[in-house]
């Protein structure tokens, strides 16, 4: 009659086998492709225009002609926004997609805040900060709920200044009612 193995030997053998299998699978998985944060981001390539990249380092300085104190600065030429604190220091800057109707250079204030609606392009938008009017249109900063960039206007007048989703969330927190908005060329 063959000798019978004690139960501790069976448990040890099964544990060693399972550990070896998990280790082999981990080594095999480590050799495969790894997703990156950029690949996990929603695509912003809905439009034919190239999507501007959010910029938070080595960004251009706040334009001199934008005033002083706490404010939102929007450069028409650079298609860029700065959030400036009370000491005059930019706390964040990012690029934007302007609409076909842009505000004139000057100083405005956030006149209304709307949490969410549908943009004139039919896209659900959020974090809408209205600050100017031109050509019968209300001009506002906003971001698409799905993070997409606006498609080309194709002969339609649009006055929204679209932001990346994360920048829209930050601007919404910064741009309370009556926050100054300096628009510069």
Buried (B, 14 or more C-beta within 10 A) or exposed (E): EEEEEEEEEEEEEEEEEEEEEEEEEEEEEEEEEEEEEEEEEEEBEBBEEEBBEBBEEEBEEBBEEBBEEBBBBBBBEBBBBBBBEEEEEBEBBBBBBBBBBBBEBEEBBBBEBEEEEEBBBEBEBBBBBBBBBEEEBBBBBBBBBEBBBBBEBEEEEBBBBBBBBEBBBBBBEBBEEEBBBBBBE
